[in-house]
Amino acid sequence: MELRLTSDQELFAESTRKFMEDKCSVTDLRALRDDPDGFVPDVWRQGAELGWTSLLVSEEDGGGSFSGAPVKDAALLAYEFGRQAAAGPFLPANLVGAALSRWGTDEQKAEVLSGLLDGSVVASWAWAEPRPHDRLGEVALTATPADGGYRLSGAKSPVEAGGQSSHLLVTARTPGGLTNFLVPRDSSGVSVTPMKGLDLTRRWARIDFDGVTVPASAVVGEVDGAEPNVEELLQLALVLQSAEVTGAMSRCLEITVEWAFNRYTFGRPLASYQALKHRFADMRSWLEAGEAIADEAADRVQEQSPRAGEYVSAAKAFLGVYGPELAHDCVQMHGGIGTTYELDLHLYLRRVILGNRLYGTVSEHRQRLTNILEQRETTHA
């Protein structure tokens, strides 16, 4: 993604790419299709040793980045995940790790964060909710004060790696606002229902909370004060997702260009036909524009810019349209073989399409952008 990488970033990207090619090949991905976890724990632990789970965690808590810009380093890793359609709970583990490092107590860090860092523990952010509360930012799950703690009631769906997580970072509505809770998945009243997903290796679940009682020590951050924290996590999620989608788009186009040069019709390679050249030019422009806006979003979030929310939504809105457009065009370029399971192209198509539906839809982020711009005009009027 970034045109100018530091030597440490180049080394990190190269070592990650080589490791994924060795341990997360397309053959490995296909073998995980029916695996209940969707990833190999030993491989995930080896990835954690390379820094896959520690980039957004402070050095004081055992993490650290390569360039001093953790968000940009994490986006670089997400890009490689997209290019390989790699398996593993990358997004949920990093979001929970970031949350605990920023707002968690010493007890919460000792209980969960150390395991996240070494890859022995999986945790996930339970934020999105099922219909009719599935709009971007809507939180209907309630946490009612009870017996010195809280009683959680409601549902979260979809939750990535929900069935594989030992703990859940649950965003709930308390009487005065939003509050985050760290909830063990095996708590009484928590039920997990596996869901089917489009991606071969990512696993999803609906998690119901039926009067789940948690102590006051389960609160992550401030009671009633989690709204800015939730916005920060959403921005991180969108940066990582955007980077991953551009990585998958890049691989889709790479596979298709190679096919077009190697596939002959009427004695000429497909890539020589003018009409197809125009389509390739369009796809290349979508990819480069997507990479540019994803990079800019990562920069803005890294520097904690007041306009970070605007840029991550712009990236989501753009990639949500042109990511699927590019991936589907690549399938069409292959003709009939493009729709077969044996062709690797669908692995990346699945990653792109799924990313289009997570953490808000295109229309929701366009509306969010509109609200931000209108609010700015009103403020400066």
ZAMARGU-4260 file (C-alpha; in steps of 0.2 Angstrom, whole numbers, plus 5000, padded with zeros to 4 digits):
<rodrens>
0) 5000/5000/5000 | 5012/5013/5006 | 5024/5019/4992 | 5038/5023/5005 | 5041/5010/5018
5) 5054/5010/5031 | 5067/4996/5031 | 5059/4988/5046 | 5042/4989/5037 | 5049/4981/5022
10) 5057/4967/5032 | 5041/4964/5041 | 5030/4964/5025 | 5042/4952/5017 | 5044/4940/5031
15) 5025/4940/5033 | 5022/4937/5015 | 5035/4922/5015 | 5027/4915/5031 | 5009/4916/5023
20) 5015/4908/5007 | 5022/4894/5017 | 5009/4891/5030 | 4993/4899/5023 | 4994/4893/5005
25) 4978/4892/4994 | 4979/4873/4997 | 4979/4876/5016 | 4964/4888/5015 | 4954/4875/5005
30) 4958/4862/5018 | 4950/4873/5031 | 4934/4875/5023 | 4925/4863/5035 | 4936/4866/5050
35) 4926/4872/5064 | 4939/4885/5069 | 4944/4891/5052 | 4962/4892/5056 | 4976/4882/5063
40) 4980/4887/5081 | 4999/4882/5079 | 5000/4893/5064 | 4991/4907/5072 | 5003/4906/5087
45) 5018/4907/5076 | 5010/4922/5067 | 5008/4930/5084 | 5027/4928/5087 | 5029/4938/5071
50) 5019/4952/5078 | 5002/4949/5071 | 4993/4953/5087 | 5004/4965/5096 | 5005/4980/5084
55) 4991/4990/5092 | 4996/4986/5110 | 5008/4998/5119 | 5026/4993/5123 | 5021/4994/5141
60) 5009/4980/5139 | 5020/4969/5129 | 5016/4975/5111 | 5024/4988/5100 | 5026/4993/5082
65) 5040/4992/5069 | 5040/5010/5063 | 5033/5019/5078 | 5016/5021/5068 | 5006/5006/5075
70) 4990/5009/5065 | 5000/5010/5048 | 5010/4995/5053 | 4994/4985/5057 | 4986/4991/5040
75) 5002/4985/5031 | 4999/4968/5039 | 4980/4968/5035 | 4985/4971/5017 | 4995/4955/5016
80) 4981/4946/5025 | 4970/4952/5010 | 4982/4947/4997 | 4984/4929/5004 | 4965/4928/5010
85) 4974/4922/5025 | 4966/4912/5039 | 4965/4918/5058 | 4956/4930/5069 | 4966/4945/5064
90) 4953/4958/5065 | 4945/4953/5082 | 4961/4949/5091 | 4969/4966/5086 | 4953/4976/5091
95) 4951/4968/5108 | 4970/4970/5111 | 4969/4988/5107 | 4955/4991/5118 | 4962/4982/5133
100) 4979/4991/5131 | 4970/5008/5130 | 4957/5006/5143 | 4958/4989/5152 | 4963/4986/5170
105) 4978/4977/5176 | 4968/4962/5180 | 4959/4962/5163 | 4976/4963/5154 | 4983/4949/5165
110) 4968/4938/5161 | 4966/4941/5142 | 4979/4952/5134 | 4994/4941/5138 | 4986/4927/5129
115) 4981/4937/5114 | 4999/4943/5112 | 5006/4925/5111 | 4991/4918/5101 | 4985/4906/5114
120) 4969/4916/5117 | 4956/4922/5105 | 4944/4936/5109 | 4932/4946/5099 | 4923/4963/5099
125) 4904/4960/5101 | 4897/4976/5093 | 4886/4973/5079 | 4868/4967/5082 | 4855/4957/5072
130) 4839/4965/5065 | 4830/4976/5069 | 4845/4984/5077 | 4857/4981/5063 | 4860/4999/5058
135) 4878/5006/5059 | 4881/5012/5077 | 4864/5005/5084 | 4866/4997/5101 | 4851/4989/5109
140) 4859/4976/5121 | 4856/4983/5138 | 4867/4982/5154 | 4856/4985/5170 | 4865/4989/5186
145) 4861/4974/5198 | 4869/4967/5214 | 4885/4978/5213 | 4887/4973/5195 | 4877/4972/5179
150) 4865/4961/5170 | 4867/4960/5151 | 4852/4956/5140 | 4851/4956/5121 | 4860/4949/5106
155) 4875/4952/5096 | 4877/4946/5078 | 4888/4944/5068 | 4903/4941/5079 | 4918/4936/5071
160) 4927/4921/5080 | 4913/4922/5093 | 4913/4903/5095 | 4932/4902/5096 | 4934/4916/5108
165) 4937/4914/5127 | 4931/4932/5130 | 4920/4945/5122 | 4922/4964/5122 | 4903/4968/5123
170) 4897/4985/5119 | 4881/4988/5129 | 4869/5002/5133 | 4869/5007/5151 | 4857/5020/5159
175) 4869/5035/5155 | 4876/5030/5138 | 4887/5016/5131 | 4899/5004/5141 | 4911/4991/5136
180) 4912/4975/5146 | 4924/4960/5146 | 4913/4945/5147 | 4920/4927/5147 | 4911/4917/5134
185) 4907/4903/5146 | 4897/4914/5157 | 4880/4908/5163 | 4867/4914/5151 | 4878/4916/5136
190) 4873/4906/5121 | 4883/4904/5105 | 4875/4900/5088 | 4887/4897/5074 | 4882/4906/5057
195) 4887/4902/5040 | 4899/4914/5031 | 4904/4918/5013 | 4923/4917/5017 | 4930/4899/5018
200) 4941/4903/5034 | 4932/4916/5044 | 4919/4910/5057 | 4904/4919/5063 | 4892/4918/5077
205) 4876/4925/5085 | 4878/4927/5103 | 4863/4929/5115 | 4865/4936/5132 | 4850/4930/5143
210) 4852/4940/5159 | 4871/4938/5160 | 4878/4944/5177 | 4895/4952/5177 | 4904/4961/5191
215) 4908/4979/5191 | 4926/4974/5187 | 4921/4968/5170 | 4919/4986/5164 | 4932/4991/5151
220) 4935/5010/5152 | 4922/5021/5160 | 4904/5017/5164 | 4892/5027/5152 | 4908/5034/5143
225) 4912/5022/5130 | 4905/5031/5115 | 4922/5039/5110 | 4931/5022/5113 | 4918/5014/5102
230) 4921/5027/5088 | 4940/5024/5090 | 4938/5005/5088 | 4927/5007/5073 | 4940/5018/5065
235) 4953/5005/5068 | 4942/4991/5061 | 4938/5001/5046 | 4957/5005/5043 | 4961/4987/5044
240) 4946/4981/5034 | 4950/4994/5020 | 4968/4988/5019 | 4963/4970/5018 | 4950/4973/5004
245) 4963/4982/4994 | 4975/4968/4996 | 4962/4956/4990 | 4958/4967/4975 | 4977/4968/4971
250) 4978/4949/4970 | 4962/4948/4960 | 4969/4959/4947 | 4986/4951/4947 | 4978/4934/4944
255) 4968/4941/4930 | 4981/4951/4921 | 4992/4935/4921 | 4977/4925/4914 | 4974/4938/4900
260) 4992/4937/4894 | 4993/4918/4895 | 4976/4915/4887 | 4975/4915/4868 | 4960/4917/4857
265) 4961/4918/4838 | 4980/4917/4839 | 4981/4932/4851 | 4982/4934/4870 | 4967/4941/4878
270) 4977/4956/4884 | 4980/4962/4867 | 4962/4967/4863 | 4958/4985/4865 | 4941/4983/4873
275) 4949/4972/4887 | 4963/4985/4889 | 4950/4998/4893 | 4942/4987/4907 | 4959/4983/4914
280) 4963/5002/4914 | 4947/5005/4924 | 4951/4991/4937 | 4969/4998/4939 | 4962/5015/4942
285) 4950/5008/4955 | 4963/4999/4964 | 4976/5013/4965 | 4962/5025/4971 | 4957/5013/4984
290) 4974/5010/4990 | 4977/5029/4991 | 4961/5032/5001 | 4965/5017/5012 | 4982/5024/5015
295) 4976/5041/5019 | 4963/5034/5031 | 4977/5025/5040 | 4987/5041/5041 | 4972/5051/5049
300) 4968/5038/5062 | 4987/5036/5066 | 4989/5055/5069 | 4972/5055/5078 | 4965/5068/5066
305) 4948/5076/5070 | 4944/5071/5052 | 4949/5053/5055 | 4930/5047/5055 | 4927/5056/5039
310) 4942/5047/5030 | 4938/5030/5036 | 4920/5032/5030 | 4926/5038/5013 | 4937/5023/5011
315) 4923/5011/5016 | 4911/5020/5004 | 4923/5019/4990 | 4930/5002/4992 | 4912/4995/4996
320) 4907/5000/4978 | 4923/4997/4968 | 4930/4982/4977 | 4916/4971/4972 | 4915/4979/4955
325) 4934/4975/4952 | 4932/4957/4959 | 4917/4953/4948 | 4925/4960/4933 | 4940/4949/4936
330) 4928/4934/4937 | 4920/4939/4920 | 4937/4941/4912 | 4940/4922/4915 | 4924/4917/4907
335) 4916/4901/4912 | 4931/4895/4922 | 4930/4911/4933 | 4914/4903/4941 | 4923/4887/4946
340) 4928/4882/4964 | 4945/4875/4957 | 4950/4893/4952 | 4959/4902/4966 | 4950/4919/4961
345) 4935/4916/4972 | 4945/4915/4988 | 4949/4934/4986 | 4932/4938/4979 | 4924/4931/4995
350) 4935/4942/5006 | 4931/4957/4996 | 4912/4954/4996 | 4912/4950/5014 | 4922/4966/5019
355) 4908/4976/5010 | 4895/4970/5023 | 4905/4973/5039 | 4905/4988/5050 | 4892/4997/5041
360) 4886/4997/5023 | 4891/5009/5009 | 4874/5018/5011 | 4877/5020/5030 | 4894/5027/5028
365) 4888/5039/5014 | 4875/5045/5026 | 4888/5046/5040 | 4899/5057/5028 | 4885/5068/5025
370) 4881/5070/5043 | 4899/5075/5047 | 4900/5087/5033 | 4884/5095/5037 | 4889/5097/5055
375) 4905/5105/5050 | 4896/5118/5039 | 4884/5122/5054 | 4899/5123/5066 | 4908/5135/5054
380) 4893/5145/5049
</rodrens>
